[in-house]
Amino acid sequence: MSDYAWPHRHLLGIEELSAEDIRFVLQTARGLEDVSTRSVKKVPALRGKVVANLFFEDSTRTSSSFQLAAQRLSADVLDFKGKGSSVSKGETLVDTAKTIEAMGVDVMVCRHHHSGAAHKLAANVGAHVVNAGDGQHEHPTQALLDLYTIAKRLDRLDTFDFTGLTVAIVGDIAHSRVARSNVLGLQKLGAKVILVGPTTLLPGAFRDLGCELSNDLDNVLPRVDVVNMLRVQFERIASQAFPSTREYAVLYGLTPERLARCKPEVVVMHPGPMNRGLEIDGEVADGPNSAILQQVTHGLAVRMAVLFLVSTTHQN
């Protein structure tokens, strides 16, 4: 990739990225991963730049990760929370963003409950925009950190080529922007994707993306190299679309008994926050197959890479 140059002013979704783009982000993250282990956990890559985190939805992992990523690149950071701001008084997203941009902001990281919010920002501000999750649309940096985690656990860091790998994404597929971004990223790197969940939470449209769909987790588990368990998004689910929590746990919860059906080296993942005892048993979440805390660690390096690449691009 010696002739490759990062071409994007923004990171709005995995859909816009080529396989080469994805591998370049992940390779950049690999080069930045050791910053967190140094005695001085900073590099001067974005010194003088200002990164604004615009979070209109509650977040712990993503918000903290982007904040720390920007700080480790030596950028100044402005944290903006939608609650209690002028947005709650009726100001539009674009007007809020333009006001913040007028303070000299270079990069805007945006999480918003409306799908397409990051695209709208990118069309209306001069700053670089990074999508930190927009409605039920995409969550690109979560997918990128998941891809990095898989590559590291399965010894694919040199190539980031997932040919021959099979990944199951399990649970509330219908409401998951993580699922959509992961499907796109995994397939672009060559993996086969199986989506598993109750019929009411498993849209048939995903079949058009080339995914296998299944309602039978026990049948799928022996075939996969990675199982990515999703949070059940009760805040988005109509009650009639969801079985009882007990029934869901029985049919789709990842228990030690189910883990025993998997390949010995299967990688267990979850984007968090976890509903322990519902989507995943605590013994599995904390066990040797789990890469859940590694996902958090790798998320920092991946978000450092994204902030660096979008803010140092020379494309106008």
C-alpha positions in Angstrom: 0.0 0.0 0.0 3.0 2.3 -0.5 1.1 4.4 -3.1 -2.0 4.6 -1.0 -3.2 8.0 0.3 -6.1 8.3 2.7 -8.8 10.0 0.5 -11.6 10.9 3.0 -12.3 14.2 4.8 -14.8 12.5 7.1 -15.6 9.1 8.5 -19.4 8.7 8.1 -19.8 5.0 7.7 -18.1 1.7 6.7 -20.3 1.8 3.6 -18.2 4.6 2.1 -14.9 2.8 2.7 -13.1 0.3 0.4 -11.3 -2.7 1.8 -8.0 -0.8 1.2 -9.3 2.1 3.3 -10.3 -0.2 6.1 -6.9 -2.0 6.1 -5.1 1.4 6.1 -7.1 2.6 9.2 -6.3 -0.7 11.0 -2.6 -0.6 10.0 -2.4 3.0 11.3 -4.1 1.9 14.6 -1.5 -0.9 14.9 1.2 1.8 14.7 -0.5 3.8 17.5 -1.4 1.0 19.8 1.8 1.1 21.9 1.3 4.8 22.8 -1.0 3.7 25.6 1.9 1.6 27.1 4.5 4.4 27.2 5.5 6.3 30.3 4.4 9.5 28.5 1.1 8.5 26.8 1.1 11.2 24.2 2.3 11.9 20.6 2.2 15.4 19.1 0.4 14.4 15.9 -2.6 16.7 16.4 -1.0 19.4 18.5 -2.8 22.7 17.9 -6.0 21.0 16.6 -9.3 21.1 18.4 -11.6 18.1 18.6 -15.3 18.6 19.7 -17.2 15.6 20.9 -20.9 16.3 20.2 -22.9 13.6 22.0 -26.7 13.9 21.8 -27.1 10.4 23.1 -25.8 8.9 26.4 -22.5 7.2 26.1 -19.7 6.0 28.3 -17.3 3.9 26.2 -17.4 5.8 22.9 -17.4 9.3 24.5 -14.5 8.5 26.9 -12.6 6.7 24.2 -12.8 9.6 21.7 -11.9 12.1 24.4 -8.8 10.1 25.4 -7.8 9.4 21.8 -7.8 13.1 21.0 -5.8 13.9 24.1 -3.2 11.2 23.4 -2.7 12.9 20.0 -2.2 16.2 21.9 -5.4 17.8 20.5 -7.5 20.2 22.6 -10.8 18.6 23.4 -14.3 20.2 23.8 -16.9 17.9 25.2 -20.5 18.9 24.4 -23.5 17.1 25.8 -26.9 17.7 24.2 -28.8 17.6 27.5 -29.0 21.0 29.1 -27.6 22.7 26.0 -29.3 25.1 23.5 -30.5 22.0 21.6 -32.9 21.4 24.4 -34.2 25.0 23.8 -35.0 24.3 20.2 -31.7 25.0 18.4 -31.0 22.8 15.4 -28.1 20.4 15.1 -26.6 22.3 12.3 -26.9 25.7 14.1 -25.3 24.2 17.2 -22.5 22.7 15.1 -21.8 26.0 13.3 -21.7 27.8 16.6 -19.1 25.4 17.9 -17.2 25.4 14.7 -16.9 29.2 15.0 -14.8 28.7 18.1 -12.1 27.2 15.9 -12.9 23.5 16.0 -11.1 21.2 13.4 -12.9 17.9 14.0 -16.4 17.1 15.2 -17.2 13.7 16.6 -21.0 13.3 16.6 -23.3 10.8 18.2 -27.0 11.4 17.5 -30.3 9.5 17.7 -31.3 10.4 14.1 -29.9 8.3 11.3 -28.0 10.5 8.8 -27.1 13.1 11.4 -23.3 12.8 10.7 -23.9 13.1 7.0 -26.0 16.3 7.6 -23.2 17.8 9.6 -20.6 17.0 7.0 -22.7 18.8 4.4 -23.0 21.9 6.5 -19.8 22.5 8.3 -16.2 22.9 7.2 -14.8 20.8 10.0 -14.0 17.1 9.6 -16.8 14.9 10.9 -16.6 11.5 12.5 -19.7 9.5 13.0 -19.8 8.1 16.6 -23.2 6.4 16.0 -26.3 7.8 14.1 -29.7 6.3 15.0 -30.0 2.8 13.7 -27.7 3.5 10.7 -24.0 3.0 11.4 -21.3 3.0 14.1 -18.2 2.8 12.0 -15.5 3.1 14.7 -17.1 0.3 16.7 -16.9 -1.9 13.6 -13.3 -0.9 13.0 -12.3 -1.7 16.5 -14.1 -5.0 16.3 -12.2 -5.8 13.1 -8.9 -4.9 14.7 -9.7 -7.1 17.7 -10.6 -10.1 15.5 -7.3 -9.6 13.5 -5.2 -9.5 16.7 -6.9 -12.5 18.4 -6.8 -14.7 15.2 -3.3 -13.6 14.1 -4.3 -11.6 11.0 -2.6 -8.3 11.8 -0.1 -8.6 9.0 -2.8 -8.8 6.3 -6.2 -7.9 7.8 -7.5 -10.5 5.4 -10.5 -12.4 6.9 -10.9 -14.9 4.0 -12.0 -18.2 5.5 -13.4 -16.8 8.7 -17.0 -17.1 9.8 -18.5 -14.6 12.2 -21.9 -14.8 14.0 -23.6 -11.6 15.1 -26.3 -12.5 17.6 -29.2 -10.8 19.1 -31.1 -7.5 18.4 -30.0 -7.1 14.7 -33.0 -4.9 13.8 -32.1 -2.0 16.0 -28.3 -2.4 15.9 -26.1 0.1 14.0 -23.2 -2.0 15.2 -24.5 -5.0 13.3 -24.9 -3.0 10.1 -21.4 -1.6 10.3 -19.8 -4.9 11.2 -21.6 -6.7 8.4 -20.2 -4.2 5.9 -16.7 -4.3 7.3 -16.4 -8.0 7.8 -17.6 -8.8 4.2 -15.2 -6.2 2.7 -12.3 -8.0 4.4 -13.5 -11.4 3.2 -15.4 -12.9 6.1 -18.7 -14.9 6.0 -21.3 -13.4 8.3 -24.2 -15.2 9.9 -26.9 -13.1 11.7 -28.7 -14.9 14.5 -31.8 -13.8 16.5 -35.6 -14.1 16.9 -37.5 -13.5 13.7 -39.0 -10.3 15.0 -35.4 -8.8 15.5 -33.9 -10.3 12.3 -34.8 -8.2 9.2 -34.9 -10.2 6.0 -33.3 -7.3 4.2 -29.9 -8.3 5.6 -30.1 -11.3 3.3 -29.7 -8.9 0.4 -26.3 -7.9 1.8 -25.2 -11.5 1.4 -25.6 -12.6 5.0 -26.9 -16.0 6.2 -29.8 -15.6 8.6 -30.7 -18.0 11.3 -33.0 -18.4 14.3 -31.1 -21.3 15.7 -28.0 -20.2 17.7 -27.1 -23.8 18.8 -26.9 -24.9 15.1 -24.7 -21.9 14.2 -22.1 -21.9 17.0 -20.0 -24.9 16.0 -19.3 -23.3 12.6 -18.0 -19.9 13.7 -14.6 -18.4 14.5 -16.1 -15.3 16.2 -19.4 -14.8 18.0 -20.4 -11.2 18.6 -23.2 -10.8 21.1 -25.3 -7.6 20.8 -27.1 -5.7 23.5 -30.8 -6.0 23.5 -32.0 -2.4 22.9 -35.1 -2.3 25.1 -35.4 1.4 24.5 -36.0 0.9 20.8 -38.1 -2.3 20.9 -41.9 -2.5 20.7 -43.0 -5.0 23.4 -44.8 -7.2 20.9 -41.5 -7.7 19.0 -39.6 -9.2 21.9 -40.1 -12.5 23.7 -39.9 -12.5 27.5 -36.4 -11.9 28.9 -36.4 -15.5 30.2 -37.2 -16.9 26.8 -34.6 -14.8 25.1 -31.9 -15.9 27.5 -32.8 -19.5 27.0 -32.8 -19.3 23.2 -30.0 -16.7 22.5 -28.0 -16.2 25.7 -24.3 -17.2 25.4 -23.8 -19.6 28.4 -20.9 -21.8 29.3 -22.9 -24.8 27.9 -23.3 -23.0 24.6 -19.7 -22.0 24.5 -18.7 -25.7 24.8 -20.4 -26.2 21.4 -18.0 -23.8 19.8 -14.5 -24.2 18.4 -12.0 -24.2 21.3 -10.4 -20.9 20.2 -13.7 -19.1 19.3 -13.5 -15.3 20.0 -16.4 -13.9 22.1 -17.2 -10.3 21.7 -19.8 -7.7 22.8 -19.9 -4.0 22.1 -21.2 -3.1 25.5 -22.9 -2.3 27.7 -23.7 -5.9 28.5 -26.9 -7.2 30.0 -25.3 -10.0 32.0 -27.4 -13.1 32.3 -29.5 -12.1 29.3 -27.2 -11.8 26.2 -24.2 -13.3 27.9 -23.3 -15.2 31.0 -20.8 -13.6 33.4 -18.6 -16.6 33.3 -18.3 -16.4 29.5 -17.9 -12.6 29.5 -15.0 -12.9 31.9 -13.5 -16.1 30.5 -10.5 -16.8 28.4 -12.4 -16.7 25.1 -13.7 -13.2 25.8 -12.2 -10.3 23.9 -14.6 -7.7 25.4 -12.0 -5.7 27.3 -9.6 -6.0 24.4 -12.3 -4.3 22.3 -12.2 -1.4 24.6 -8.4 -1.2 24.6 -8.2 -1.5 20.8 -11.0 1.1 20.4 -8.6 3.8 21.7 -5.9 3.0 19.1 -8.5 2.8 16.3 -10.1 6.1 17.2 -6.6 7.7 17.4 -6.0 6.5 13.9 -9.4 7.8 12.6 -8.9 11.3 14.2 -5.4 11.5 12.8 -6.3 10.4 9.3 -9.4 12.6 8.8 -7.7 15.7 10.3 -4.5 15.4 8.3 -6.0 14.7 4.9 -5.1 17.2 2.2 -8.3 16.7 0.3 -10.4 19.9 0.0 
